[in-house]
Amino acid sequence: MMHPTSLDKRIELQLGDITQLSVDAIVNAANRTLLGGGGVDGAIHRAAGPGLLEECRRLQGCEIGAAKITGGHAMAARWVIHTVGPVWKGGSRNEPELLARCYRSCFALAKQHQMSSIAFPAISTGAYGYPPEPAARIALLETRKHLAHNTTLKRVIFICFDAAMLSCYRAAAGIGTENKP
């Protein structure tokens, strides 16, 4: 794993596997059913074990831009916050606002449950086709807005599955491509 890159004391960019993180909550880029799928959603369901699927069934789905919480089950994370990002359709169907709402919804649950650490994947950038660069800008903007008035959250990690996505986050953060400890 690459050393984390600090944007400030509380925001980190990392390359790695979100299911392996020991944080209060990991965020699942879920589909509306919350019953598993491909990409990070499938990886989280596989890592958490069958208890996660059972718990998700009781939640009866989730709307785009909203978030719901479950236990972390077999993972190191105590919680999983499931959020449903928008499918990219060119940007004219409120996709940026819906994506921003995903982050706000996740942060609201983190605050409600007094979490000190949370890890996000690149919501909507996989099968949902959201362009990575603007998605990363929205993620970082919403995080900075939240951290400006929340002192409980001490660590926000953006965990990228590959180097290309990490580069997008680094560019959105304005830190370039050199490795900064």
BELHU-V777607 format. One record per run of one state. SS is the DSSP state (hx for helix, st for strand, lp for the rest). FROM is the first residue (numbers start at 1). TO is the last residue. Records with the same first field share a line. If there is no record, write none. Layout:
# BELHU-V777607
SS: FROM-TO, FROM-TO
This chain:
# BELHU-V777607
lp: 1-4, 7-10, 16-17, 21-24, 30-38, 49-49, 60-63, 65-66, 72-78, 85-94, 113-116, 121-131, 148-154, 161-162, 174-181
st: 5-6, 11-15, 25-29, 64-64, 67-71, 79-84, 117-120, 155-160
hx: 18-20, 39-48, 50-59, 95-112, 132-147, 163-173
